[in-house]
């Protein structure tokens, strides 16, 4: 028996213990804290008054966490007793993901569509509708650039994850277990080559193929984790050294990087190696002061509501500017003060959303195990 976590990584309400393998995994609290780190990086990338290099790498961390969690959940469910059919597992998985993601996402879209048509808040464009309502915002960004998507440009990553959820369970569960690692390594290799061949396109990463390596290293880690064989025990023992090496190596690669097919390939390989190691350390726990920070309740809580933070974070500055332009056009605040205010508003909205919108739907997931 083990304390468990919901599919999205947040703890269920109330303390309980259930057998591992029923669409749940052992609660890994520092993964929530890693989500906090990733979402703070993303917020800084989009709201800081100055450009802070590589803060957008928070998104690849999210992808690797997702690849790990989704693959672990599917494999645990497939190994559960009594055994379930693969179509049954996939059906329940899809329903649970829909309950986690769809309600607040579509409420978010409908609000801005309504605000455009009835509240004179013109952030939404009619051309968004067929893309954003079908989780193909990444295709829109690829075709028209992120600038054309305005304060909804960040939805591309949610679209990539949703597209991954649609096909990955079928491949994972119908692939013989002895071929799973070669298939995942092939997926990672394909993505790296794909990015290498299209390195001149700034938006190639918005396509699903452009993120297979970041999702794939999470899936690879999950296979090792579920098998609990010698490989994962070695990785656990060497996790801090592996993180140090991959992190320092990534920094070195970024310093010497210049635009070319080879360096694009090598940079992405270095990045997904680093996201692999940081998720690995977060699974088994950081030590020392970092362990204290990553194990703290505020870090874990922010990670729990990070989906809402990510969803809401880009429109808030837009709306703030529109409101302030009407209330006090002469008001000028320091850029970092403004960023701090936005942070507070975003976290507050996400906390309310998690408690009153997301949690009621999360409770329904217990019917699909």
C-alpha positions as CSV (number, residue, x, y, z in Angstrom):
1,X,0.0,0.0,0.0
2,X,1.2,3.5,-0.7
3,X,0.0,7.1,-0.6
4,X,-1.1,8.0,-4.0
5,X,-1.6,10.9,-6.3
6,X,-4.2,11.7,-8.9
7,X,-3.3,11.4,-12.6
8,X,-2.3,15.0,-12.9
9,X,0.1,14.7,-10.0
10,X,-2.0,16.4,-7.3
11,X,-2.9,14.6,-4.1
12,X,-6.4,13.4,-3.7
13,X,-8.5,15.2,-1.1
14,X,-8.3,13.3,2.2
15,X,-5.6,10.9,3.2
16,X,-5.9,7.4,1.8
17,X,-4.0,4.4,0.6
18,X,-4.8,2.3,-2.4
19,X,-2.9,-0.3,-4.3
20,X,-0.5,0.9,-6.9
21,X,-1.6,0.2,-10.4
22,X,-5.2,1.5,-10.6
23,X,-4.7,4.6,-12.8
24,X,-2.7,6.1,-9.9
25,X,0.9,6.1,-8.9
26,X,2.8,6.6,-5.7
27,X,2.7,10.2,-4.7
28,X,5.9,11.9,-5.7
29,X,5.7,15.3,-3.9
30,X,8.8,16.9,-5.5
31,X,7.4,16.4,-9.0
32,X,4.8,19.0,-7.9
33,X,7.6,21.3,-6.8
34,X,9.3,20.7,-10.1
35,X,6.1,21.9,-11.8
36,X,6.4,25.0,-9.7
37,X,9.9,25.6,-11.0
38,X,8.7,25.0,-14.5
39,X,5.7,27.4,-14.3
40,X,7.8,30.1,-12.7
41,X,10.3,29.9,-15.5
42,X,7.4,30.2,-18.0
43,X,5.9,33.2,-16.2
44,X,9.2,34.9,-16.2
45,X,9.6,34.2,-19.9
46,X,6.3,35.9,-20.6
47,X,6.0,38.6,-18.0
48,X,9.4,39.7,-16.8
49,X,10.3,43.4,-17.7
50,X,13.6,42.2,-19.2
51,X,14.4,39.1,-21.2
52,X,15.9,36.3,-19.1
53,X,17.6,33.8,-21.3
54,X,16.1,30.3,-21.6
55,X,13.2,30.7,-19.2
56,X,11.1,29.2,-22.0
57,X,12.8,25.9,-21.1
58,X,10.2,25.5,-18.4
59,X,7.9,24.0,-21.1
60,X,10.2,21.1,-22.0
61,X,10.3,20.3,-18.3
62,X,6.5,20.1,-18.3
63,X,6.7,17.8,-21.3
64,X,9.1,15.4,-19.7
65,X,7.0,15.3,-16.5
66,X,3.9,14.5,-18.6
67,X,5.7,11.8,-20.6
68,X,6.8,10.2,-17.3
69,X,3.5,10.4,-15.5
70,X,1.3,9.3,-18.4
71,X,3.5,6.4,-19.3
72,X,3.8,5.3,-15.6
73,X,0.0,5.5,-15.1
74,X,-0.7,3.4,-18.3
75,X,1.9,0.8,-17.4
76,X,0.7,0.5,-13.8
77,X,-2.9,0.1,-14.9
78,X,-1.9,-2.5,-17.5
79,X,-0.1,-4.4,-14.8
80,X,-2.9,-4.1,-12.2
81,X,-4.9,-7.0,-10.8
82,X,-7.4,-8.0,-11.9
83,X,-6.2,-7.5,-15.5
84,X,-8.1,-5.1,-17.8
85,X,-8.4,-5.1,-21.6
86,X,-6.3,-2.5,-23.4
87,X,-9.3,-0.7,-25.0
88,X,-10.8,-0.5,-21.5
89,X,-7.6,1.0,-20.1
90,X,-7.4,3.5,-22.9
91,X,-11.1,4.5,-22.6
92,X,-10.7,5.2,-18.9
93,X,-7.4,7.0,-19.5
94,X,-9.0,9.3,-22.1
95,X,-12.0,10.0,-19.9
96,X,-9.8,10.8,-16.9
97,X,-7.6,13.2,-18.9
98,X,-10.7,14.9,-20.3
99,X,-12.1,15.4,-16.8
100,X,-8.7,16.9,-15.7
101,X,-8.2,19.2,-18.7
102,X,-11.3,20.0,-20.6
103,X,-13.7,21.8,-18.1
104,X,-11.4,24.7,-17.2
105,X,-9.8,24.8,-20.7
106,X,-13.1,25.2,-22.5
107,X,-14.5,27.5,-19.8
108,X,-11.4,29.7,-20.4
109,X,-12.0,29.8,-24.2
110,X,-15.8,30.4,-23.9
111,X,-15.1,33.3,-21.5
112,X,-12.9,35.1,-24.0
113,X,-15.2,34.3,-26.9
114,X,-18.1,35.7,-24.9
115,X,-16.1,38.8,-23.7
116,X,-15.3,39.6,-27.3
117,X,-18.9,39.5,-28.4
118,X,-20.6,40.9,-25.4
119,X,-18.1,42.8,-23.1
120,X,-16.0,44.6,-25.7
121,X,-12.9,42.8,-24.6
122,X,-11.3,42.2,-28.0
123,X,-8.6,39.7,-27.2
124,X,-10.3,36.8,-29.0
125,X,-10.3,36.6,-32.8
126,X,-12.9,34.6,-34.8
127,X,-10.1,32.8,-36.6
128,X,-8.9,31.2,-33.3
129,X,-12.1,29.2,-32.9
130,X,-11.5,26.2,-35.1
131,X,-8.0,25.8,-33.9
132,X,-8.3,26.4,-30.1
133,X,-11.5,24.6,-29.6
134,X,-10.1,21.5,-31.3
135,X,-6.7,21.5,-29.4
136,X,-4.8,22.5,-32.5
137,X,-3.5,25.8,-31.3
138,X,0.0,24.5,-32.1
139,X,-1.0,24.2,-35.8
140,X,-2.2,27.8,-35.7
141,X,1.1,29.0,-34.1
142,X,3.1,27.1,-36.7
143,X,1.1,28.6,-39.6
144,X,0.7,32.2,-38.4
145,X,3.4,32.6,-35.6
146,X,2.9,33.1,-31.9
147,X,2.5,36.9,-32.3
148,X,-0.7,36.3,-34.3
149,X,-2.1,34.2,-31.4
150,X,-1.6,37.1,-28.9
151,X,-2.3,36.2,-25.3
152,X,-3.3,32.7,-26.3
153,X,0.0,31.7,-27.9
154,X,0.9,29.5,-24.9
155,X,-2.0,27.1,-25.7
156,X,0.2,25.5,-28.3
157,X,1.9,23.3,-25.6
158,X,-1.4,22.1,-24.3
159,X,-2.4,21.1,-27.8
160,X,0.8,19.1,-28.2
161,X,0.2,17.3,-25.0
162,X,-3.4,16.5,-25.9
163,X,-2.3,15.2,-29.3
164,X,0.3,13.0,-27.5
165,X,-2.4,11.6,-25.2
166,X,-4.5,10.5,-28.2
167,X,-1.9,8.2,-29.8
168,X,0.6,7.3,-27.1
169,X,-1.6,4.9,-25.1
170,X,-2.3,2.8,-28.2
171,X,1.4,2.6,-29.1
172,X,2.5,1.9,-25.6
173,X,-0.1,-0.8,-24.7
174,X,-0.1,-2.6,-28.0
175,X,3.6,-2.7,-28.3
176,X,5.2,-5.9,-26.9
177,X,7.0,-5.1,-23.7
178,X,10.4,-6.1,-25.1
179,X,10.1,-3.5,-27.8
180,X,8.9,-0.6,-25.7
181,X,12.4,0.8,-25.0
182,X,13.5,0.6,-28.7
183,X,10.2,2.3,-29.8
184,X,10.7,5.1,-27.4
185,X,14.4,5.5,-28.3
186,X,13.3,5.6,-32.0
187,X,10.7,8.3,-31.2
188,X,13.3,10.4,-29.5
189,X,15.7,9.9,-32.3
190,X,13.1,10.8,-34.9
191,X,12.2,14.0,-33.1
192,X,15.9,15.1,-32.8
193,X,16.4,14.4,-36.6
194,X,13.2,16.2,-37.4
195,X,14.2,19.3,-35.5
196,X,17.7,19.1,-37.0
197,X,16.3,19.0,-40.5
198,X,14.0,22.0,-39.9
199,X,16.3,24.0,-37.6
200,X,15.7,27.2,-39.6
201,X,12.0,27.3,-38.7
202,X,11.5,29.0,-35.4
203,X,8.2,27.3,-34.8
204,X,9.1,23.7,-35.6
205,X,8.9,22.9,-31.9
206,X,5.2,23.7,-31.9
207,X,4.4,20.6,-33.9
208,X,4.0,17.3,-32.0
209,X,7.0,15.8,-33.8
210,X,9.1,18.7,-32.5
211,X,8.5,17.7,-28.9
212,X,8.7,13.9,-29.1
213,X,12.2,13.9,-27.6
214,X,11.1,15.8,-24.5
215,X,8.0,13.6,-24.0
216,X,10.0,10.5,-25.0
217,X,12.7,10.8,-22.3
218,X,9.9,11.0,-19.7
219,X,8.4,7.9,-21.2
220,X,11.7,6.2,-21.2
221,X,12.3,7.0,-17.5
222,X,8.8,5.7,-16.7
223,X,9.6,2.3,-18.3
224,X,12.7,2.0,-16.1
225,X,10.7,3.2,-13.1
226,X,7.9,0.7,-13.5
227,X,10.2,-2.3,-14.2
228,X,12.2,-1.4,-11.0
229,X,15.2,-3.2,-12.4
230,X,18.9,-2.6,-12.0
231,X,18.8,0.4,-14.4
232,X,16.5,2.5,-12.3
233,X,18.4,1.6,-9.1
234,X,21.6,2.8,-10.7
235,X,20.0,6.0,-11.9
236,X,18.6,6.6,-8.4
237,X,22.0,6.2,-6.8
238,X,23.7,8.5,-9.4
239,X,20.9,11.0,-9.9
240,X,22.6,14.1,-8.4
241,X,25.8,13.4,-10.4
242,X,23.8,12.9,-13.6
243,X,21.9,16.1,-13.0
244,X,25.1,18.1,-12.4
245,X,26.7,16.7,-15.5
246,X,23.8,17.2,-17.8
247,X,23.0,20.7,-16.4
248,X,26.6,21.9,-16.8
249,X,26.8,20.3,-20.2
250,X,23.6,22.1,-21.3
251,X,25.0,25.4,-20.2
252,X,28.2,24.8,-22.1
253,X,26.3,23.9,-25.2
254,X,24.1,27.0,-25.0
255,X,27.2,29.2,-24.6
256,X,28.9,27.9,-27.7
257,X,25.7,27.3,-29.7
258,X,25.3,28.8,-33.1
259,X,22.6,28.3,-35.7
260,X,23.3,25.1,-37.6
261,X,21.8,21.7,-38.1
262,X,24.4,19.9,-36.0
263,X,24.1,22.4,-33.1
264,X,20.3,22.3,-33.2
265,X,20.4,18.5,-32.9
266,X,23.0,18.6,-30.1
267,X,21.3,21.4,-28.2
268,X,18.0,19.5,-28.2
269,X,19.7,16.3,-27.2
270,X,21.4,18.2,-24.3
271,X,18.2,19.7,-23.3
272,X,16.2,16.5,-23.1
273,X,19.1,14.8,-21.3
274,X,18.9,17.6,-18.7
275,X,15.1,17.4,-18.3
276,X,15.4,13.6,-17.9
277,X,17.9,14.0,-15.1
278,X,15.9,16.8,-13.3
279,X,12.7,14.7,-13.4
280,X,14.8,11.7,-12.2
281,X,16.1,13.6,-9.2
282,X,12.6,15.0,-8.4
283,X,11.2,11.4,-8.4
284,X,13.6,10.1,-5.8
285,X,14.2,13.4,-4.0
286,X,16.7,16.2,-3.8
287,X,19.2,16.4,-0.9
288,X,20.3,19.2,1.3
289,X,19.0,22.7,1.0
290,X,17.5,22.0,-2.4
291,X,15.6,19.1,-0.8
292,X,14.2,21.4,1.8
293,X,13.0,23.9,-0.8
294,X,11.6,21.2,-3.1
295,X,9.8,19.5,-0.2
296,X,8.2,22.6,1.2
297,X,4.4,22.9,1.2
298,X,4.2,26.2,-0.8
299,X,6.3,24.7,-3.6
300,X,4.1,21.6,-3.7
301,X,0.9,23.7,-3.6
302,X,1.9,25.9,-6.5
303,X,2.7,22.8,-8.5
304,X,-0.7,21.4,-7.7
305,X,-2.4,24.4,-9.3
306,X,0.2,24.9,-12.0
307,X,-2.2,23.9,-14.8
308,X,-4.4,26.8,-14.0
309,X,-1.4,29.2,-13.6
310,X,-0.1,28.2,-17.0
311,X,-3.6,28.5,-18.6
312,X,-4.3,31.9,-17.2
313,X,-0.9,33.5,-17.1
314,X,-0.8,35.2,-20.5
315,X,-4.1,37.0,-20.6
316,X,-3.7,38.6,-17.2
317,X,-1.1,41.3,-18.3
318,X,-3.3,42.0,-21.4
319,X,-6.4,42.5,-19.3
320,X,-4.5,44.5,-16.7
321,X,-3.2,47.0,-19.3
322,X,-6.7,47.4,-20.8
323,X,-8.3,48.0,-17.3
324,X,-5.6,50.4,-16.2
325,X,-5.8,52.3,-19.4
326,X,-9.4,53.1,-18.6
327,X,-9.0,53.6,-14.8
328,X,-5.7,55.5,-14.6
329,X,-3.8,55.9,-17.8
330,X,-1.1,57.9,-16.0
331,X,-0.2,55.1,-13.6
332,X,3.3,53.8,-14.1
333,X,4.8,51.1,-12.0
334,X,8.2,49.6,-11.9
335,X,8.4,46.6,-14.2
336,X,9.3,44.1,-11.5
337,X,6.6,45.4,-9.2
338,X,4.1,44.9,-12.0
339,X,5.4,41.4,-12.6
340,X,4.9,40.7,-8.9
341,X,1.3,42.0,-9.0
342,X,0.6,39.8,-12.1
343,X,2.1,36.8,-10.3
344,X,-0.2,37.3,-7.3
345,X,-3.3,37.8,-9.5
346,X,-2.5,34.7,-11.6
347,X,-1.9,32.5,-8.5
348,X,-5.1,33.7,-6.9
349,X,-7.2,33.0,-10.0
350,X,-5.6,29.6,-10.4
351,X,-6.2,28.7,-6.7
352,X,-9.9,29.7,-7.0
353,X,-10.2,27.8,-10.3
354,X,-8.6,24.7,-8.8
355,X,-10.9,24.6,-5.7
356,X,-14.2,25.5,-7.3
357,X,-13.9,24.4,-11.0
358,X,-11.2,21.7,-11.3
359,X,-11.6,19.8,-8.1
360,X,-15.3,18.8,-8.6
361,X,-14.4,17.3,-11.9
362,X,-11.3,15.6,-10.5
363,X,-13.5,13.8,-8.0
364,X,-15.3,12.2,-10.9
365,X,-12.2,10.5,-12.0
366,X,-12.6,7.9,-9.2
367,X,-15.4,6.3,-11.3
368,X,-12.9,5.5,-14.1
369,X,-10.2,3.4,-12.6
